Amino acid sequence: PEAGGGADALVARGGADALVAVLGGNASAAAAVASATSDYDVVMVLDGAAAAAAAREQLEGRARVAVWPELLAGRGDRAIFGAWSEVVRAAAAAGYARAVVVEGAREGR
């Protein structure tokens, strides 16, 4: 079951106490993170439904996919800090003890 968009996308918490949010379209990176640890739930954050559908196929169930366009809208260090803050806030609301943000490759940027 996939969660809704935006911050709600992180609420469908898996079994781990910590979350890794992989920002952008690098499915192989997200799959590698998911394969490397069982201590984190891995969620790949994308900006549209088409990208999310393609990523789901590539990930083959190893990580979840969330559509959260607003999170990916900015650029630069301030935008990354803002994204990190939003992910941490959403993760805490979902009951995770901690969250990690990884900036993946973003198509078209």
N, C-alpha and C positions, 0 to 999 in steps of 0.2 A: 504493500500500500504506500502510495506516494503522498507526501504532505502537500498542503497548499503552497501558495507563493509567499514571497517576502519572509519576514521573521518567522512566520508560522511554519515555514518549510523545515525549520530546525526542531520543531516541537515533537515530531514523531521520533522520539528518542529510542535508540537501540539499547543494547545491553551494557555498554561501557559507561564509565563515570566521566569520560573526557571526550571531547569532540575535536576533530580536525576538519576545518572548512577549507577546501581547495578552491580558490577563486579562479574562474576562467576555464577555458576549454581543453585542458590537457588531461584527457582520460587516462592515458598510460601512467602519468604521474600519480593521479588519484588511485588507480589500481595498485601501483607499487606501494604507496603509503598504506593502503588497506591490507595488502599482503604482508607488510613488514611488522604490523603490530595488531594484537588483539585487545590492546588496552584502550584503543580509541575507536569511536564511531567516526567513519569518514563520510563526509558529505561534499559532493562537488557542486559548486554554486555557479549557475549559468544565467544568461540574461534572456533566454527565450525558449519556448516550448519545442521548437524544431531542434535546437542545439541539445536540449535535454533528452529528447527521444533518441538522437544519435549517440549521445553519451551513455545512455542506459544500455544500448546494444553492446557498446565497446566494453563497458564495465562488467557485464555479465553477472550482476548481483553482488559484486565485491564491495561496492560503495553505493550510497544513496545519491540521488540527484535532486537538487533544489533549484527552483527558478526564482531569482531575486534580482531583477534588473537594476533596481535603485542602488543596490550595494556595489555594482560594477560601473556605475555611471562616472565616477571621478577619476582623476589621474594624479600622480605624484605622491609624495610622502604624506601630505595631509589627508589625501583620499584614502590611502592605505590605513592610516591611523583611525580614520572615521569608520572604515569597513571593519577593522579589528574591534573597535568599540561596540559596533552594532552586533557583530557575531557573538562577542562575549556576553552582551546583554541578553540576546536571544537564547544563547546556550544556558545561561543561568536560569532564565525563565522556564526552560525545558527540563531543568533539574541536573544539568551537568555540573561537575565540580570544577572543571577547567576547560578552556578552549584554546586551540592553536589555529592560526590563520596562515595558509600557504598561498602565495601569489603564483598562480599557474599562468601559462600562456593564454593570452586573450586574443581570439581571432579578430581580425579587422582593426587592430590597435597598433 
